Amino acid sequence: MATVELRFSALPEHVRTARLVAAAVARRAGVDEAVLDEVRLAVGEACTRAVGLHQSGGITAPVQVLLIEEEKQFSIEVGDEAPRSAAGAPGAGGGDAEAEEDEMGLAVISGLVDDVEVTAGERGGLIRMSWPTTPPVVPLS
């Protein structure tokens, strides 16, 4: 199992870099070319969401992205450190508009990724997305 870890300051301009790195690692891991746009879009949504949660909560910690290459799947975990209340909403001052935007981002991710898991708690949240991989074709010599 190979893992690439990416941490970036919670600034919108870093989301593009995260998308590019995720697509490159996904390609190398064996994710189908036809799915790479979905990978890019899903990572962009998840990272944008994490950046927004950090900025609205005044959190200076970096956003963390793990790109995990396993035997038959490729997973991406986007983690934030924005604490959530028991209801799952951001704990610090989130308004209705922010909650709607958060729900919309999660809906977009769910529409793009068949295998997605969202968890949240007092220490922050995590979005884990997975895609199947195909083993590389080894030419016969």
Helices and strands as residue ranges (DSSP letters): E 2-8, G 12-14, H 15-29, G 33-35, H 36-57, E 63-69, E 73-80, H 96-112, E 115-121, E 124-132
